[in-house]
Structure formats: structure tokens, C-alpha cells
Amino acid sequence: MTYPGHLLKENQIYAGKEMGQNFLSNPETARMIVEQTGIDSHARVLEIGPGLGALTIPIAQTTRHVTVVEKDRRLIPLLAQALESHGIDWVRVLNQDFLKTDIASLADGQKLVVMGNLPYNISSQILFRLIRSRNLIDTACLMFQRELADRILATPGSKAYSRLSVVAQYAAKIRRRIDIGPGAFFPRPAVDSTVLSFDFFSSRPFSEDMELLLFTVIKAAFSKRRKSLKNALVGPDLGLDKSTVAKALAGAGIVPERRAETLSVAEFETLTRAVDVFI
């Protein structure tokens, strides 16, 4: 086996901090992640940021329906070599920015399983995009910095509970799968990582327009998280004045002095229905 550090050095490539690159280098860890997804030969998999193919290889050994999206063009030839060395010639490799990728065109009428060791610096952006496109996705199995994973799983009342927690838990059943130490990566990160699985809910409590309003309410509430809801919800995000916010909170049965981090997902849904009356 050629290790990532040697391979990158031989090709005069350096992991880009600006891209949040830490390459998975432990094959056993990669196999374990793929096993956790439960994918079979019929699964249509989209991998985000394959890097040098550590995760791509066991995925492609399980199913032949694999598309990977890699932004760093320097890595494409090395990824191709890694796949070729394992006799894999059925992986579709796209040199694109995932945040600009047309996910619908990749689904081809079948729901996707999304996987990836996400770049640390844009993990949240990627997750928000997947949530907005979840009608195209069955499940996702994604690796995050452990601190961010803890935020995603956080419960109301905790310091880690955030906008991301509410939006993610509204959209999916989330489970912690594997905690991975720094030694499984190159370059070695300063933090631990965690793999989370997302089983996206097939039914939605809101229409598309109402869901957009929900996300706006959540964003407004957490944008001033140290303030009470009666103050945080006033402003340009929702276009509501203090009097209207007070009426919406009363309609939702929520005490105005509460803060965003104390509200459950269900309470944010109730609040959104109350706000909708005044929009």
C-alpha cells in the first residue's frame, strides 16, 4: 500500500488547508464506514470529496453505481491511479465544486446514498445543501469534526444546540456511527472526527414555502442567541416589529423571554405556523 503522505510528496502535492483537506489513510476504517451504510450492489452512491480514494475503493467494491465529486483537480490523476490499481473502471469522477453540482442530474431518477469525509471548512454548507436536496437522497453517511457532529446531535438547552442542530433534526433521523482518532488521517488533524448517518424523513410537515419560512425563523432566532425571542425575531430576516413578534409568540404558546436554544424542533414548527399568519 502507498500511503497518502508518500503519494502526495512523490507528486509534489500538499494538502490544502484552505480546502480543509485531511485524507483518510486507514483502509480498515474506510471499510468499516462503508459497512455502516448497509449499501448493496443496487445502491446509487454519491461521494463528496473522494481525495485519494480510500473510501471510494470499498464503495466501488460494493456497488458499480458510484459518482464522486472532487474539487481539487490535482488529485484526479492520483484517484484514477488508485482505482485502476484495484481494477475499478466504473466510477464516474467529476472535477467540480460540490456546492455547485447539479444533484438531480446525478440521481437519474433513483434516490442517492451520499457519503464523504467532508472538508472541515465547508461541512455545514454541504449539510445544508443536502438537506435542501433531500427529496433526491435516501440516506447520507458523513464524516465531520467531532465538535461539529456534537452540535448536529445536540439537544435543546445545551450550549452546543444551534441552528444546524434544529435544521438537521427537522430533516432526518441522525445517529452517531463511529468516532475516529487523528491517526487515521494524513495530514494528522488536531481534532477527532465522527461519522454520522442521516436517514431523511420521507414525509414533510411543511410545504416548500413554509419550510423556507421555518428555516428563516430558525436563522433569525439563533442569529441573536443571547437575546430573548421577543427581541431576536425582530429585524430584517422576518420583517416583523416587536408588537407582531409578541402576537406570534403568544399564538404559538411560547413565553417571549425564552431563548432560541431552549426550543425543540416541534416548537420551532409551531412558532413558524404562528409567524406565517403575519407574513
C-alpha positions in Angstrom: 0.0 0.0 0.0 1.2 3.5 -0.8 0.4 5.9 2.0 -1.1 9.3 1.3 1.9 11.2 2.6 4.3 9.4 0.3 1.9 9.6 -2.7 1.4 13.4 -2.2 5.1 14.0 -1.8 6.0 12.0 -4.8 3.7 14.1 -6.9 4.6 17.4 -5.2 1.1 17.9 -3.9 0.4 19.4 -0.5 -2.8 19.1 1.4 -4.6 22.4 1.2 -5.6 24.0 4.5 -7.9 26.3 2.6 -9.8 23.3 1.4 -9.8 21.6 4.8 -8.1 18.5 3.4 -7.3 15.6 5.7 -7.1 12.4 3.8 -8.4 9.1 5.3 -5.4 6.8 5.3 -6.7 3.7 7.3 -8.3 1.1 4.9 -9.9 -0.7 7.8 -11.6 2.5 8.9 -12.8 3.1 5.4 -14.3 -0.4 5.1 -16.0 0.0 8.5 -17.6 3.2 7.3 -19.0 1.6 4.2 -20.3 -1.4 6.2 -22.2 1.1 8.5 -24.2 2.4 5.5 -25.5 -1.0 4.7 -25.3 -0.3 0.9 -25.7 -3.2 -1.5 -25.0 -3.7 -5.2 -28.1 -1.8 -6.2 -27.2 1.4 -4.3 -26.5 4.6 -6.3 -23.8 6.3 -4.3 -22.6 9.9 -4.5 -19.3 10.5 -2.7 -18.2 14.0 -1.8 -14.5 14.8 -1.8 -13.0 11.3 -2.5 -9.4 12.6 -2.3 -7.1 9.7 -2.9 -9.9 7.1 -3.0 -9.6 5.5 0.5 -13.4 5.5 0.8 -14.1 5.2 -2.9 -12.5 1.8 -3.3 -14.6 -0.1 -0.7 -17.7 1.7 -2.0 -17.0 0.7 -5.6 -16.3 -2.9 -4.5 -19.8 -3.0 -3.1 -21.7 -1.2 -5.9 -21.0 -0.3 -9.5 -23.2 2.8 -9.4 -20.8 5.3 -8.0 -20.2 9.0 -8.8 -17.6 11.1 -6.9 -17.2 14.8 -6.9 -13.7 16.2 -6.3 -12.9 19.9 -6.4 -9.1 19.6 -6.3 -8.0 18.9 -9.9 -4.5 17.9 -8.7 -6.0 14.8 -7.1 -7.9 13.5 -10.1 -5.0 11.6 -11.7 -4.0 10.1 -8.3 -7.6 9.0 -7.7 -7.7 7.4 -11.2 -4.5 5.5 -10.5 -5.8 4.2 -7.1 -9.0 3.0 -8.8 -7.1 1.4 -11.7 -4.8 -0.4 -9.2 -7.8 -2.2 -7.8 -9.3 -3.0 -11.2 -12.1 -0.5 -10.8 -13.2 1.3 -14.0 -16.8 2.0 -13.3 -16.6 5.1 -11.0 -17.7 8.4 -12.6 -15.3 11.1 -11.5 -16.4 14.7 -11.6 -13.9 17.5 -11.1 -16.4 20.0 -9.6 -17.3 22.1 -6.6 -20.0 20.1 -4.9 -21.7 23.2 -3.7 -22.3 24.0 -7.4 -23.1 20.4 -8.6 -26.5 19.6 -10.0 -27.5 16.8 -7.7 -30.7 16.0 -9.6 -28.7 15.1 -12.7 -26.7 12.6 -10.7 -29.7 10.9 -9.1 -31.1 9.8 -12.6 -34.5 9.1 -11.1 -33.2 6.9 -8.2 -32.6 8.1 -4.7 -28.9 8.5 -3.8 -26.8 7.4 -0.9 -24.4 10.2 -0.1 -21.1 9.6 1.6 -18.0 11.6 2.3 -15.1 12.6 4.5 -16.2 16.2 4.3 -13.8 19.1 4.1 -13.8 20.6 7.5 -14.2 24.2 6.4 -17.4 23.7 4.4 -19.0 20.8 6.3 -22.0 22.9 7.4 -22.6 24.3 4.0 -22.6 20.8 2.4 -25.0 19.5 5.0 -27.4 22.4 4.5 -27.3 21.8 0.7 -28.0 18.1 1.2 -31.0 18.9 3.5 -32.4 21.2 0.8 -32.0 18.4 -1.8 -33.1 15.6 0.4 -36.0 14.6 -1.9 -33.2 13.1 -4.0 -31.5 11.4 -1.2 -32.3 8.3 0.8 -29.6 8.3 3.4 -26.2 10.0 4.0 -23.2 8.8 5.9 -20.8 11.7 6.5 -17.7 12.4 8.5 -17.3 15.6 10.5 -15.1 17.1 13.1 -16.4 15.7 16.4 -17.2 19.1 17.7 -19.5 19.8 14.7 -21.0 16.3 15.0 -21.8 17.1 18.6 -23.5 20.3 17.5 -25.6 18.5 15.0 -26.8 16.0 17.6 -27.2 18.5 20.4 -30.5 18.7 22.4 -32.4 21.9 23.5 -30.9 23.6 26.4 -27.3 22.6 25.7 -24.6 25.1 24.7 -23.9 23.1 21.5 -27.6 23.3 20.4 -27.7 25.6 17.3 -29.4 26.5 14.1 -27.7 23.5 12.5 -29.0 21.1 15.2 -32.6 22.2 14.6 -32.5 22.1 10.8 -30.7 18.7 10.7 -33.0 17.1 13.2 -36.1 18.5 11.5 -35.0 16.8 8.2 -33.6 13.5 9.4 -33.1 10.8 12.0 -29.4 11.2 12.9 -27.2 8.6 14.5 -23.6 8.6 15.7 -21.9 5.7 14.0 -18.1 5.9 14.5 -15.6 8.1 16.4 -12.3 8.2 14.6 -9.0 9.5 16.0 -6.5 11.8 14.3 -4.2 8.8 13.5 -6.5 7.6 10.7 -5.7 10.7 8.6 -3.0 12.5 6.7 -2.1 15.1 7.5 -3.0 14.3 11.1 -5.7 16.7 12.2 -5.6 18.3 15.7 -9.1 17.0 16.4 -11.1 13.8 16.5 -13.7 13.0 13.8 -17.2 11.4 13.9 -19.2 9.6 11.3 -23.0 10.4 11.4 -25.7 8.8 9.4 -28.8 10.7 8.2 -32.0 8.9 7.4 -34.0 11.6 5.7 -37.7 11.7 6.5 -39.9 10.7 3.5 -42.8 12.9 4.5 -42.6 16.7 5.2 -44.8 18.5 7.7 -44.5 21.7 5.6 -44.8 22.8 2.0 -41.7 24.1 0.3 -42.6 27.8 1.1 -43.4 27.0 4.7 -40.2 25.1 5.1 -38.3 28.1 3.8 -40.1 30.2 6.4 -39.2 27.7 9.1 -35.5 27.9 8.2 -35.7 31.7 8.2 -37.4 31.7 11.7 -34.6 29.3 13.0 -31.9 31.5 11.5 -33.4 34.7 12.9 -33.8 33.1 16.4 -30.2 31.9 16.6 -28.6 35.0 14.9 -29.0 36.7 18.3 -28.9 33.7 20.5 -28.1 35.7 23.7 -31.3 37.6 23.3 -34.8 36.5 24.2 -37.0 35.5 21.3 -39.1 38.7 21.6 -36.0 40.6 20.6 -34.2 38.1 18.4 -37.1 37.7 16.0 -37.4 41.5 15.4 -35.5 42.6 12.3 -34.9 42.3 8.6 -34.9 38.4 8.5 -38.7 38.2 9.1 -39.6 41.8 8.7 -41.6 41.8 11.9 -41.9 44.5 14.6 -42.0 44.0 18.3 -45.8 44.0 18.5 -46.1 41.4 15.8 -43.5 39.2 17.3 -45.3 39.3 20.6 -48.5 38.2 18.9 -46.8 35.4 17.1 -45.2 34.1 20.3 -48.5 34.3 22.1 -50.1 32.4 19.2 -47.5 29.7 19.5 -47.8 29.5 23.3 -44.2 30.4 23.7 -43.0 32.6 26.6 -41.4 35.7 25.0 -38.4 35.6 27.4 -37.2 32.2 26.2 -34.1 32.0 24.0 -33.7 30.1 20.8 -31.6 27.3 22.3 -34.4 26.2 24.6 -36.9 25.5 21.8 -37.4 22.0 20.4 -37.8 21.2 16.7 -41.6 20.8 17.3 -41.8 24.2 19.0 -40.0 25.9 16.1 -42.6 24.3 13.8 -45.4 25.7 15.9 -43.7 29.1 16.0 -43.4 29.1 12.2 -47.1 28.5 11.8 -47.8 31.4 14.1 -45.4 33.7 12.3 -47.0 32.7 8.9 -50.2 34.4 10.0 -48.4 37.8 10.0 -46.2 37.4 6.9 
